[in-house]
């Protein structure tokens, strides 16, 4: 069973991941038109390439250590930290220590489903 748009219950064990980039597995969790939750599992050394999109994004660092660039600032983040990436601001990361990022997008990312 995969994630269904508008589902009230989404059990992580039922969601199959896809390779977002080498060393990064993406799992789309609960979502509707206005909001989407996505889990990204990173292996050390993997890269979230610099990109931008018309969605506002908040990232919660669930585990690991990452070097993030948002706009013209680069900082290291660890478990418990959050990042705000506003519409069309370039951002990307490097995984320094295996970890998990949980992203929230508004509106949902049509390109992820």
Secondary structure, DSSP 8 states (H G I E B T S, - for coil): ----TT-S---GGG---EEEETTEEEEEEEE-SS-EEEEEEE-TT-EEEEE--SSEEEEEEEEEEEEEEETTEEEEEETT-EEEE-TT--EEEEEEEEEEEEEEEES--GGG-
